[in-house]
């Protein structure tokens, strides 16, 4: 079985290897400040699902810090190119003038070849769409939508705060504006069966226009979240490693060959990880996924 990985896709798109820089926009989330809800999605940590992002500083300082984290892994003096990744919280929620200024300043950096913006489908009004379209004319912009599941029952349980029709409109609006979209899905959410998870992937596989990219994320139960409180008081089933890997293979079978696979598992900060503990050995998990994919 073959699929297009993000690294393969970026190498072809940008003519060589690129690296992600995790940055902060200073945004919060309408599911935290009371506009939609309080406390956010139950799985979301205090870092807003961006626990590896640089602290919120002037953007040039953030970029320098994030570059140092990447560059120290490679030979000194080696030149790199980067994607600026605004992951934590909701990065189209706030003053559009401030955000456009921030993102334009980011794209002014010569070594940054593109922009990744993580957001919620209910935070993409006409003003924000117009801003993203303008930015996309400077350098490529990808918008990451946190869907997690198509099932309303699960969405209520995790306190997602919007319905599937909201996602469908946002997806159509972004694709219509010529922006690249990737969708974030969590596998192993409490109460979901394997068939429930595959239904979410089938739904995404059937989208028109074809889904450009997807992140398949293993559920991490992180300390300090409402999900962790639920897990400790009334434990729910957690996917085992073999079970998860088999599920990933089934997801890859369903997805269109043109959809870029941006993630197959995920990193839970080890200091916060409550379950599943096997996921802390990411190298082992990825090796098993590669083996199973090759055998499929």
N, C-alpha and C positions, 0 to 999 in steps of 0.2 A: 504494500500500500504506500502510495506517495502523497505528500501534501506540501504546500508552500509554507515554509516557516517565515517568520518576520525577518530574520537575518538574511535569508535568501532574497526576499522581496526587496529589502532596503539596499542590499548590495547591487541588485539589478537597477533599482530606481535611481540610486545616487552614485552609481559607478564605483562603489567600494564600501568597505566596512564603516558603519556608523555606530555610535554609542549613545544611549539615553542618559540625559541629565535630569534627575528628579528635582523639581523646583516647586516653590510655593507662590501662589498668587495673592495670598492674604484674604481669600474669600472664606465665608462660612457656608452654611447649608440651610435651605428653607425648612428642612426636616429637623433642624436643631434649634432655630431661633424663634419658632412659634408660627411662622407663616404657613407651613404645612403641618408641622408636628414638633414635638419636643424629644430630644434624646437621640434623634437620628435612627437609622436602620439598626436593628438589634445586633448585627454582626460587626458594626463599624466601631473602630477603636477611637480613642481620643485624638489620634492623629488624622482622623478622617480618611482612613484607608490609604494614607500616604506616609507610613511610618519611616520610610527611607528617604523622604524628601529633605532638602536643605531647609534650615529655619528661614522664617520670613525676614529677609534683609533686602536692601537695595539690590535690584536684579543682577547687576554686574558682579556684586560680591557673592551672591548665590551661585552664579554661573562659575566663578572662579573656584569656590569651595567644591561644587559638584564635579568640576573637571579634575580637581586634585584627587578626589575619591576614585575616579575612573583611571586617571593617567598613572597612578602609582603602581598599577598592576602590569604595566607595560614598560619596555625599554625606554630609558631616559632620552628625551629629545625626539621621540617618535611623534609625528603629527597626526592628530585625529580630527574627525568631524562628528558632529553631535546632533541629536534630536532633543529639543527642549520639551520636557514632559511635566505638565502641570496636572498632577494626579489627585492630590488630597482635597477633600471637600468638593464644592461645586463651583467650577471655575468660569461659569457664565452667570454667576449670581452676585450682583453688585452693580456699581456704577459703570456703565459701559464705556464712558469716556476714560476713566482711570484704567480699566482693563485693556482697552485698545492701546493706550499709551504704554502700558507694561509689556504687552505682547509685541508691539512694534519695536520697543527698545531691545527686547530679547532677540528678535529677528535681525536686528542691525549687526549682531555679532557675526563676523564672517564665517567662523567655524560652525555655526549653527545652520543646518540645512533644512530644518522643518520644525513644526510645532505640533505637539500632541496635547489636547485639552480634554480632561475628564470632566463630565458634567451629568446632570439629570435631564431627562427628556422634558420635564416641566419647567425648565429654565432656559428656553430657547425661543423667546419672542422675536418679533420682526426686527427690533433694534439689534439684538445679539446676532441674529442670522446675518444681517447686513454687515456687522463688524467682522464676523468670521469670513464672510465672502471677500471683504477688502483685504484681510490678512492673507488669504489664500492666493491673492494676486501677487503678493510679495515673495512668499515661499510656501511650499505645500503645508496645508493644515489638515490634521486628522482629529476627529471628534470621537471620544470614547463615551458611549452611553451605558450607564449602569442599569441593565434590565434585570439580571439575576434569574428571573423565572417568568413564565407566562401565566402561571396559575394564581388566580386571585386569592385563594385561601392562603397560600404560602406568602403572598405579598402582604396580606393583612398581618399574618403572624410575625413577619420580620419588620413590620412597620415601614414599608417602602414609601407609601404616601402618594401613589399615583396609579392610574389604571392603564391597561394595555393599549387602549385607544390613544392615550397621550404619547406613548412610545411610538405608535404607528405614525402619528402626525409628525413627530420630531424626525423620525427616520426619513419620511417622504420629503420634508422640508429641507433637510441637510443634503440629501442626495440630489434634490432638485436644484440646490444652490451650487452644485459641483464640488461639494466637500466629501472627503473620504471618511467613512464611518466604520468604527469597530464597536462591537457589542460585548459587554462583560456579562458572563453567565457564571453562577455559582452552582457547583455540583455537590450534592449532599446536604442541602438545606433541610432543616427538621420537618418531618412529616412527609417528605417527598419520596416516592418509590422510584426505582430505576426507570420505569415507564414514564413517570411524570417528567423526569429530567430529559429523557429522549424526546418527549413531546415538545419541550422548549426548543431543543436543537432542530427538530423537524420544522417547527414553525419558522425559525430563522433561516433554515435552508431553503424554504419556499418563498422568501421575501422577493419582491420585485421593486426596483432593480436588485440584482444579486448582491447579497451581503459582501462588502469588500473585506471585512476582517472580523475576527472573533477572539475573545479571551475565554478559555475554559479554566475556571478557577476552582480548586479544591476548597471546600468550606474549612476555614480555620476558626476554632473557638479561642478567642483571645481574652486574657484576663482584663477586667475592667469594663467589659461590654455587658449589655443586658442579656445577650446570648449566653455568655459565660454563667451568669446568675441562673438562667434557666437550666443550663446543662448540669450545674452543681446540684440544684434543688430537685430537678426531675430529669435525669439523664435520658437523652434520646440517642438512637443508634448513630454511630459514626462510621463512615466508609473505611474498610480495610484497604491496605495498599493494593493487593491483587484485584480486589473488587473495583477500586477506583481506576486502575490501569485498564481493566477490561471495558469499563464504561467509556473511557477515553477512546479506545479503539472503535467502539460502536458509534461514538459521536463523529469520529473522522470518516467513517463509512457513509454517514448521512450527509455531511456537509458538501457543498459544491466544490469541485476541484479548484475553482478560481478564488475561493475564499481563503485569505491569508490567516494562518494560525499564529496568533501573537503570544499565546500562552497555553501551556498544557497542564500546569499544576499551580505554582505560586509559592511565594515566600511568606511565612508567618514569622514575625520577629521572635527569636527564640526566648527572649526574656518575658514575652507575653503569651507564648503558645501554651494552651491548656490541652488541646486535642486537635487532630490526632498527632501523637508524638512521632509516629513514623515519618511524617511529612518534613521533619526537621532535617532529614538526610536527603536533600534534594538531588544530589548526584546519583544516589541509589535509585530514587524514584524515576529520574529521567532515563537512566540506563535500562530500567525495566520497561518503560514506555517504548523506547527505541527498539528493544528486542521484540516486544509484542507487535509493534507496527510492522517490523520487517517480516514477521511470521504471518501476518494477516493477509 
